Amino acid sequence: MATGTLGQAALAAATNTTVYTVPSSTTATFSLSVMNPNSSVAVIRVAIAASGTPAQAEYIEYDVALGAGDVLERTGLVASGDKNIVAYSSQANVTVNVYGYEA
């Protein structure tokens, strides 16, 4: 079982990216940080999804404008086995970090 950094990614523009997948028969408790290092606004989405292509109901953030240098943080998140943390950004190089533990 992992603890600490569970997943990290620098996103490609306009592409769903699976940042972390909870192992089968495991529950993950985690925090999520999304940072926009670009000089212009990035529109982001984040989902806890059954696959790499989230259904509408699986999004926890949708089309949120993240300004240059801004950070979005979500804490106290929990996901069951085989769930994917999927992120999307309108701009390249937006970074996503998932920190937590598996039990």
Phi, psi and omega per residue, in radians:
M1 nan 2.308 -3.094
A2 -1.518 2.636 2.978
T3 -2.411 2.745 -3.137
G4 1.603 -2.268 -3.131
T5 -1.343 2.055 -3.140
L6 -1.683 -0.486 3.124
G7 -2.934 2.603 3.103
Q8 -2.553 2.569 3.078
A9 -2.744 2.560 2.893
A10 -1.818 2.014 -2.959
L11 -1.317 2.524 2.917
A12 -1.420 2.694 -3.119
A13 -1.208 2.403 3.009
A14 0.969 0.698 -3.119
T15 -2.409 2.281 3.004
N16 -1.206 2.294 3.136
T17 -2.219 2.187 3.043
T18 -1.416 1.964 -3.085
V19 -1.489 -0.573 -3.083
Y20 -2.764 2.466 3.033
T21 -2.118 2.209 3.114
V22 -1.214 2.224 3.114
P23 -1.036 2.637 3.089
S24 -0.973 2.611 3.114
S25 0.986 0.518 -3.121
T26 -2.347 2.681 2.979
T27 -2.080 2.380 3.107
A28 -1.953 2.352 2.991
T29 -1.966 2.207 -2.958
F30 -2.683 2.895 2.990
S31 -2.044 2.687 -3.078
L32 -2.240 2.337 3.091
S33 -2.232 2.237 3.087
V34 -2.117 2.197 -3.083
M35 -2.210 2.335 3.122
N36 -1.772 1.802 -3.138
P37 -1.484 -0.032 -3.071
N38 -1.341 2.924 3.140
S39 -1.574 0.010 3.099
S40 -2.306 2.922 -3.094
V41 -1.119 2.419 3.003
A42 -1.994 2.404 3.061
V43 -1.742 2.147 -3.017
I44 -2.093 2.777 3.034
R45 -2.416 2.551 3.071
V46 -2.431 2.378 3.133
A47 -2.377 2.647 2.907
I48 -1.883 1.815 -2.860
A49 -2.237 2.771 3.102
A50 -1.308 -0.357 -3.141
S51 -2.504 -3.110 3.114
G52 -1.334 -0.088 3.092
T53 -2.081 1.642 -3.028
P54 -1.149 2.532 2.945
A55 -1.413 2.765 -3.091
Q56 -0.922 -0.718 -3.077
A57 -1.246 -0.202 -3.078
E58 -1.573 -0.134 -3.119
Y59 -1.320 2.410 3.004
I60 -1.864 -0.282 2.995
E61 -2.460 2.381 -3.110
Y62 -2.493 2.106 3.123
D63 0.917 0.833 3.080
V64 -1.518 2.221 3.100
A65 -1.386 2.115 -3.139
L66 -1.989 1.914 -3.072
G67 -1.156 2.941 3.104
A68 -0.977 2.174 3.129
G69 1.351 0.007 -3.113
D70 -1.400 2.763 3.128
V71 -2.238 2.377 2.997
L72 -1.944 2.233 3.115
E73 -2.181 2.413 3.013
R74 -2.221 2.293 -3.116
T75 -2.131 2.882 3.083
G76 1.213 0.455 3.136
L77 -1.476 2.566 3.131
V78 -2.358 2.384 3.108
A79 -2.428 2.500 -3.138
S80 -1.512 2.990 -3.103
G81 -0.925 2.479 3.106
D82 1.275 0.056 3.045
K83 -1.383 2.581 -3.126
N84 -1.943 2.420 2.981
I85 -1.666 1.949 -3.024
V86 -2.008 2.302 -3.141
A87 -2.186 2.674 -3.129
Y88 -2.483 2.529 3.066
S89 -2.517 2.523 3.071
S90 -1.280 -0.324 -3.136
Q91 -2.011 2.565 3.045
A92 -1.276 2.808 3.017
N93 1.275 0.081 2.988
V94 -1.139 2.327 -3.067
T95 -1.798 2.512 3.123
V96 -2.222 2.289 3.093
N97 -2.230 2.346 3.097
V98 -2.048 2.097 -3.115
Y99 -2.146 2.404 3.099
G100 2.931 -2.587 3.136
Y101 -2.602 2.737 3.119
E102 -1.925 2.483 3.110
A103 -2.407 nan nan
